[in-house]
Amino acid sequence: MTGKPGGLISIGSEGEAMVEAVSAERLIEGNPVTTTINGYQMSEHTFVGEWAATPGAWSVSYDEWEFCQMLDGECEIVPDGGAPRRYRAGDAFVIEPGFRGVWRVIAAMRKRYVIRL
């Protein structure tokens, strides 16, 4: 769904799901599969939706800004050269552009996101 000025849009788990395995080039462990449902888009720069993943680990490299609100499960994010941080249902965090590291899903997880390019 695309936004327009003055609109009010509810975000949920409805919508077309994009399901894909983590690419072999990024894979560190397991066979994780991700599911993305974009529930809202404002121009070409802002996206809101839900994302889920099964257990495994892979390398990540962010050029965008992302706010995450954990809904279910557990993950660990390890910045290159930094200490691991664990997140569970109810936790929220922001990933800044330029972040590099490892995303590890410990228990199948689901999060809501807001991405700004």
Secondary structure, DSSP 8 states (H G I E B T S, - for coil): -B--TT------S-S--EEEE--TTTEEEE--EEEEEEEEEETTTEEEEEEEE-SEEEEEE-SSEEEEEEEEEEEEEEETTS--EEEETT-EEEE-TT-EEEEEEEEEEEEEEEEE-
